[in-house]
């Protein structure tokens, strides 16, 4: 086992199109970012959570939390959600994520 491999970033990346705005390149979140995003949610609610996640996971164009906040004020209702859904997909969380190869009923026997 190579410790450098364990400690290296290995985020999945992808593009997402936001109608009327353009294409964003995003990456998935790290375990630490998921935990910190959940703290942001508890502290400040959905908008703070969204600013935290998108400011870290949008690779192109690079945006600060303040800029994400400005976008929140002028965006259509699904613009940021569309980008956030792609981040969640790349992170392996959220609706439709492959969480496990265990049976849905929780029966770990696999039969």
C-alpha positions in Angstrom: 0.0 0.0 0.0 1.4 3.4 -1.0 0.4 6.2 1.4 0.7 8.7 -1.4 -2.1 7.0 -3.2 -4.3 7.1 -0.1 -3.7 10.8 0.5 -4.0 11.9 -3.2 -7.0 13.7 -4.4 -9.2 11.6 -6.7 -12.3 13.5 -7.4 -14.6 12.6 -10.2 -15.2 15.5 -12.6 -17.9 16.3 -15.2 -19.7 19.0 -17.0 -23.3 20.2 -16.5 -25.3 22.4 -18.7 -27.5 25.1 -17.2 -30.1 26.2 -19.7 -29.6 29.9 -20.6 -26.4 30.2 -18.6 -23.8 27.8 -19.9 -21.7 24.8 -19.1 -20.0 24.3 -15.7 -17.2 21.9 -15.0 -17.6 20.5 -11.5 -16.1 17.8 -9.2 -17.3 15.6 -6.5 -16.9 16.4 -2.8 -14.4 14.9 -0.4 -15.5 13.2 2.9 -14.4 16.3 4.8 -16.4 18.6 2.5 -19.5 16.5 3.0 -19.1 16.8 6.7 -18.4 20.6 6.6 -21.3 21.1 4.2 -23.7 19.4 6.6 -22.4 21.8 9.4 -23.1 24.7 7.1 -26.6 23.3 6.5 -27.2 23.1 10.3 -25.8 26.6 10.9 -27.2 28.6 8.1 -29.7 26.5 6.1 -30.0 25.5 2.5 -28.5 28.6 1.0 -25.3 28.5 3.1 -25.0 24.8 2.3 -25.3 25.5 -1.4 -22.7 28.4 -1.3 -20.2 26.2 0.6 -20.5 23.2 -1.8 -20.6 25.1 -5.1 -17.7 27.4 -4.3 -15.5 24.4 -3.7 -16.8 22.1 -6.4 -17.3 24.3 -9.5 -14.0 24.2 -11.3 -14.9 26.3 -14.2 -15.8 29.1 -13.8 -14.1 29.4 -10.4 -16.5 31.2 -8.1 -16.3 32.4 -4.4 -19.0 31.8 -1.8 -19.8 35.5 -2.2 -20.2 35.1 -6.0 -22.4 32.0 -5.5 -24.5 34.2 -3.1 -24.9 36.8 -5.8 -25.9 34.1 -8.3 -28.5 32.8 -5.8 -30.1 36.3 -5.9 -30.6 36.4 -9.6 -30.9 32.7 -10.6 -33.9 30.8 -11.7 -35.2 28.3 -9.2 -33.4 25.3 -10.7 -30.0 26.7 -11.9 -28.0 26.1 -8.8 -29.9 22.9 -8.0 -28.9 21.5 -11.4 -25.2 22.1 -10.7 -25.6 20.8 -7.2 -27.2 17.6 -8.4 -24.2 17.0 -10.7 -21.8 17.5 -7.7 -23.9 15.1 -5.7 -23.8 12.5 -8.5 -20.1 12.8 -8.8 -19.8 12.5 -5.0 -21.9 9.3 -4.9 -24.5 10.9 -2.7 -28.1 12.1 -3.3 -30.9 10.7 -5.4 -29.9 7.9 -7.7 -26.5 7.5 -6.1 -25.0 4.0 -6.0 -24.7 3.7 -2.2 -23.9 0.1 -1.9 -24.2 -3.3 -3.5 -26.3 -4.6 -0.6 -29.9 -5.6 -1.3 -32.4 -2.7 -0.8 -34.1 -4.5 2.1 -30.9 -4.4 4.2 -30.5 -8.2 4.0 -26.7 -8.5 3.9 -26.9 -12.2 2.8 -27.1 -11.1 -0.9 -29.8 -13.7 -1.6 
